Amino acid sequence: MIGLVKLLGYVPLSVAQAMGRAVGLVLYRRRTRTREVARVNLSLTYPELTPAERETLLRDTLLENGMIGGEMGPMWGYSAKKGLGLIRQVHGEELLDEALASGKGVMLMAPHLGNWEIINNYMATKAPITIMYRPAKIKIFNDWMVARREAVGCHLVPTTRDGVMALFRLLKQGQVIGMLPDQEPKPERGVFAPFMGVETLTPKLPHELLQKTGALTLFAFAERLPAAQGFAIHLVRPGDGIYDADPRVSAMAMNATIERCVEHCPAQYQWTYKRFKRRPDGARDPYKEARVP
């Protein structure tokens, strides 16, 4: 795996993306787990679309998600300078500058949209940032992955108790942290809140970090531009409800902001993830109902 990613680090972005699209097309044309998970997710979140419209979005989703895999080479194989050169536009940069100038801690939340890896390159030019990540199961790959991510100038902490405590400490010190807000937590660490019209188990950690540190938060995503032009960074201010003392109100505001981001380029969202596996009130797992392999 490491060798493959290193090899992709020598090819132009256009070639890496073309290879990823080819993989995505194979995943779409066969009854794969990836395709069927995305199909369930899109049926839940876009019920207003016709079957033909949802099928088109499904195909586009598999192609875009395939490109994420192909882009691992450029993201982890290019030099920091070359990777930064892939960023063609930055929208809402004034929001980040304002937050950094406040003297408060800043929590940057990056949904699984576009290519979230390249946000690290951008943030490293703005301020020191510590990012929470979920460790890979294979240690040798995990160590290499962490090294490559930190090569662009950011610091990583794992999703462990020590990692979480580090985030609280850094925010209280007025530092910048980054995290992914749309992964399903353990039931005791989440609260149900609507996302795209579906009650979704949503992590409470962002709410706890904001409440206990007085930090500010912004959302960021990197839109994949057409024809291998590169990426556009978007910085988005959430609604004030995200700072509410009620964890459900805060989660609703967080999910609503993720929705605003997704609306910009819906096929680039990671619909291939089982986001709605746990249901409220004992409802059945929609993936099991659809007999997803």
C-alpha positions as CSV (number, residue, x, y, z in Angstrom):
1,M,0.0,0.0,0.0
2,I,2.8,2.4,0.9
3,G,4.6,1.5,-2.3
4,L,1.5,2.2,-4.4
5,V,0.9,5.6,-2.7
6,K,4.6,6.5,-3.2
7,L,4.3,5.5,-6.9
8,L,1.2,7.7,-7.3
9,G,3.3,10.6,-5.7
10,Y,5.3,10.7,-8.9
11,V,2.4,11.2,-11.4
12,P,0.6,14.4,-12.3
13,L,-2.7,15.1,-10.5
14,S,-4.6,14.5,-13.8
15,V,-3.2,10.9,-14.0
16,A,-3.9,10.2,-10.3
17,Q,-7.5,11.4,-10.7
18,A,-8.0,9.4,-13.9
19,M,-6.8,6.2,-12.1
20,G,-9.2,7.0,-9.3
21,R,-12.1,7.6,-11.6
22,A,-11.4,4.2,-13.3
23,V,-11.6,2.5,-9.9
24,G,-14.8,4.4,-9.1
25,L,-16.4,3.3,-12.3
26,V,-15.6,-0.4,-11.5
27,L,-17.1,0.1,-8.1
28,Y,-20.2,1.6,-9.7
29,R,-20.7,-1.1,-12.3
30,R,-20.6,-4.0,-9.8
31,R,-22.7,-4.7,-6.8
32,T,-20.0,-3.7,-4.3
33,R,-20.5,-2.8,-0.7
34,T,-19.3,0.7,-1.5
35,R,-22.0,1.2,-4.2
36,E,-24.8,-0.2,-2.1
37,V,-23.9,1.9,1.0
38,A,-23.9,5.0,-1.1
39,R,-27.2,4.0,-2.7
40,V,-28.9,3.6,0.7
41,N,-27.5,7.0,1.9
42,L,-28.7,8.8,-1.2
43,S,-32.1,7.3,-0.9
44,L,-32.4,8.5,2.6
45,T,-31.0,12.0,2.1
46,Y,-32.4,12.8,-1.4
47,P,-35.9,11.3,-1.4
48,E,-37.1,14.2,-3.6
49,L,-35.0,13.1,-6.6
50,T,-36.3,10.8,-9.2
51,P,-34.7,7.3,-9.4
52,A,-32.9,8.4,-12.6
53,E,-31.5,11.5,-10.9
54,R,-30.4,9.5,-7.8
55,E,-28.7,7.0,-10.1
56,T,-26.8,9.8,-11.8
57,L,-25.7,11.2,-8.4
58,L,-24.7,7.7,-7.3
59,R,-22.5,7.2,-10.4
60,D,-20.9,10.7,-9.9
61,T,-20.4,9.9,-6.2
62,L,-18.5,6.7,-7.0
63,L,-16.3,8.5,-9.5
64,E,-15.5,11.3,-7.1
65,N,-14.8,9.0,-4.2
66,G,-12.6,6.9,-6.4
67,M,-10.5,10.1,-7.0
68,I,-10.0,10.5,-3.3
69,G,-8.1,7.2,-3.4
70,G,-6.1,8.2,-6.5
71,E,-5.2,11.5,-4.9
72,M,-3.5,9.9,-1.9
73,G,-0.3,9.9,-4.0
74,P,-0.2,13.6,-4.6
75,M,-1.5,14.4,-1.1
76,W,1.1,12.3,0.7
77,G,3.8,12.0,-2.0
78,Y,4.2,15.6,-3.3
79,S,6.4,18.0,-1.4
80,A,4.6,20.5,0.8
81,K,5.3,23.3,-1.7
82,K,4.0,21.2,-4.7
83,G,0.9,20.2,-2.7
84,L,0.2,23.8,-1.8
85,G,0.4,24.7,-5.5
86,L,-2.7,22.5,-6.1
87,I,-4.8,25.1,-4.2
88,R,-6.2,27.5,-6.8
89,Q,-8.7,29.5,-4.8
90,V,-9.6,30.3,-1.2
91,H,-13.1,31.5,-0.3
92,G,-13.8,33.0,3.0
93,E,-10.2,33.4,4.1
94,E,-11.2,36.6,6.0
95,L,-13.3,34.5,8.4
96,L,-10.2,32.5,9.3
97,D,-8.1,35.6,9.7
98,E,-10.7,37.2,12.0
99,A,-10.9,34.0,14.1
100,L,-7.1,33.8,14.4
101,A,-6.9,37.5,15.4
102,S,-9.4,37.0,18.2
103,G,-6.9,35.4,20.5
104,K,-9.3,32.6,21.2
105,G,-8.8,29.0,20.4
106,V,-10.1,28.0,16.9
107,M,-11.6,24.6,16.0
108,L,-11.6,23.9,12.3
109,M,-14.1,21.2,11.3
110,A,-13.6,19.5,8.0
111,P,-16.4,17.2,6.8
112,H,-15.6,14.3,4.5
113,L,-16.1,16.5,1.4
114,G,-13.9,16.9,-1.6
115,N,-10.3,16.2,-0.5
116,W,-9.9,17.1,3.2
117,E,-6.2,16.2,3.2
118,I,-5.1,19.3,1.3
119,I,-6.7,21.5,4.0
120,N,-3.6,20.5,6.0
121,N,-1.3,22.1,3.5
122,Y,-3.3,25.4,3.5
123,M,-3.6,25.6,7.3
124,A,0.1,25.1,7.8
125,T,0.6,28.4,6.1
126,K,-1.8,30.2,8.4
127,A,-1.1,28.9,11.9
128,P,0.2,25.9,13.8
129,I,-2.6,23.3,13.8
130,T,-3.1,20.0,15.7
131,I,-5.4,17.5,14.0
132,M,-7.3,14.6,15.5
133,Y,-7.2,11.4,13.4
134,R,-8.4,7.8,13.7
135,P,-5.3,5.5,13.7
136,A,-5.0,2.9,10.9
137,K,-5.1,-0.7,12.1
138,I,-1.8,-1.6,10.5
139,K,1.0,0.1,12.6
140,I,3.6,0.4,9.8
141,F,1.1,2.1,7.5
142,N,-0.3,4.3,10.4
143,D,3.2,5.5,11.3
144,W,4.0,6.4,7.6
145,M,0.6,8.1,7.2
146,V,1.2,10.3,10.3
147,A,4.7,11.1,9.1
148,R,3.4,12.2,5.7
149,R,0.6,14.3,7.2
150,E,3.0,16.0,9.6
151,A,5.5,16.7,6.8
152,V,3.3,19.6,5.6
153,G,3.6,21.3,9.0
154,C,0.7,20.1,11.1
155,H,0.7,17.9,14.3
156,L,-1.5,14.9,14.8
157,V,-3.1,13.4,17.9
158,P,-5.1,10.1,17.9
159,T,-8.7,9.5,18.9
160,T,-7.7,8.4,22.4
161,R,-8.3,9.9,25.8
162,D,-4.9,11.5,25.7
163,G,-5.6,12.9,22.3
164,V,-8.9,14.4,23.4
165,M,-7.3,16.0,26.5
166,A,-4.6,17.5,24.3
167,L,-7.4,19.2,22.2
168,F,-9.0,20.8,25.3
169,R,-5.6,22.0,26.5
170,L,-4.6,23.5,23.1
171,L,-7.9,25.4,22.7
172,K,-7.6,26.8,26.2
173,Q,-4.2,28.1,25.2
174,G,-5.6,29.8,22.1
175,Q,-4.3,27.3,19.6
176,V,-5.9,25.9,16.4
177,I,-7.1,22.3,16.2
178,G,-8.8,20.4,13.4
179,M,-11.2,17.5,13.4
180,L,-13.7,15.6,11.2
181,P,-17.3,16.3,12.5
182,D,-19.2,13.7,10.6
183,Q,-18.0,10.3,11.8
184,E,-20.4,8.1,13.8
185,P,-19.4,8.1,17.5
186,K,-20.1,5.5,20.1
187,P,-23.7,5.8,21.3
188,E,-22.7,7.2,24.7
189,R,-20.5,9.9,23.0
190,G,-23.2,11.1,20.6
191,V,-26.6,12.7,20.4
192,F,-29.2,12.3,17.6
193,A,-29.8,15.3,15.5
194,P,-31.1,15.8,11.9
195,F,-28.7,15.7,9.0
196,M,-30.1,15.9,5.5
197,G,-33.5,15.2,7.0
198,V,-32.4,12.0,8.8
199,E,-32.0,11.7,12.6
200,T,-28.3,10.9,12.8
201,L,-26.0,9.9,15.7
202,T,-23.8,13.0,15.9
203,P,-20.6,13.4,18.0
204,K,-20.8,15.5,21.2
205,L,-17.1,16.2,21.4
206,P,-17.2,19.4,19.3
207,H,-19.9,20.8,21.6
208,E,-17.9,19.9,24.7
209,L,-14.8,21.4,23.3
210,L,-16.6,24.7,22.5
211,Q,-18.4,24.8,25.8
212,K,-15.4,24.2,28.0
213,T,-12.8,26.3,26.2
214,G,-14.7,29.3,24.8
215,A,-13.2,28.6,21.4
216,L,-14.5,29.7,18.0
217,T,-15.2,27.3,15.2
218,L,-15.2,27.4,11.4
219,F,-15.9,24.7,8.8
220,A,-13.6,24.0,5.9
221,F,-13.8,21.9,2.8
222,A,-11.6,21.5,-0.4
223,E,-13.7,21.3,-3.5
224,R,-12.2,19.3,-6.3
225,L,-12.1,21.5,-9.4
226,P,-12.9,20.1,-12.9
227,A,-10.3,18.9,-15.4
228,A,-7.6,18.4,-12.8
229,Q,-7.3,22.1,-12.2
230,G,-6.7,21.6,-8.5
231,F,-8.8,22.5,-5.5
232,A,-10.7,25.4,-4.0
233,I,-10.7,25.9,-0.2
234,H,-14.0,27.1,1.3
235,L,-14.2,28.4,4.8
236,V,-17.7,28.6,6.3
237,R,-19.1,30.2,9.4
238,P,-21.6,28.1,11.3
239,G,-24.9,29.3,12.8
240,D,-24.7,30.7,16.3
241,G,-26.6,27.7,17.6
242,I,-23.4,25.7,17.5
243,Y,-22.4,27.5,20.7
244,D,-25.7,26.7,22.5
245,A,-25.4,24.9,25.9
246,D,-27.8,22.2,24.7
247,P,-25.8,19.5,22.9
248,R,-28.7,18.6,20.6
249,V,-29.1,22.3,19.6
250,S,-25.4,22.5,19.0
251,A,-25.4,19.3,17.0
252,M,-28.3,20.5,14.9
253,A,-26.3,23.6,14.0
254,M,-23.2,21.6,13.2
255,N,-25.1,19.2,10.9
256,A,-26.9,22.1,9.2
257,T,-23.5,23.7,8.4
258,I,-22.3,20.4,7.0
259,E,-25.4,20.3,4.8
260,R,-24.6,23.8,3.5
261,C,-21.1,22.6,2.6
262,V,-22.4,19.4,0.9
263,E,-24.9,21.4,-1.2
264,H,-22.0,23.1,-2.9
265,C,-20.7,19.8,-4.4
266,P,-22.9,16.9,-3.3
267,A,-21.2,14.2,-5.4
268,Q,-17.9,14.9,-3.6
269,Y,-19.3,13.9,-0.2
270,Q,-18.3,10.6,1.2
271,W,-21.7,8.9,0.8
272,T,-19.9,5.5,0.8
273,Y,-19.7,5.6,4.7
274,K,-22.3,4.0,6.8
275,R,-23.4,7.3,8.4
276,F,-26.9,6.1,9.5
277,K,-26.2,2.7,10.9
278,R,-27.4,3.4,14.4
279,R,-31.1,4.5,14.5
280,P,-33.1,6.2,17.3
281,D,-35.9,4.4,19.1
282,G,-34.6,1.0,18.1
283,A,-35.3,1.4,14.4
284,R,-33.7,-1.1,12.1
285,D,-30.3,-0.6,10.4
286,P,-31.1,0.6,6.9
287,Y,-28.0,-1.1,5.4
288,K,-29.1,-4.5,6.8
289,E,-32.6,-3.9,5.5
290,A,-31.2,-3.2,2.0
291,R,-29.0,-6.4,2.4
292,V,-25.8,-4.4,1.7
293,P,-23.0,-7.0,1.3
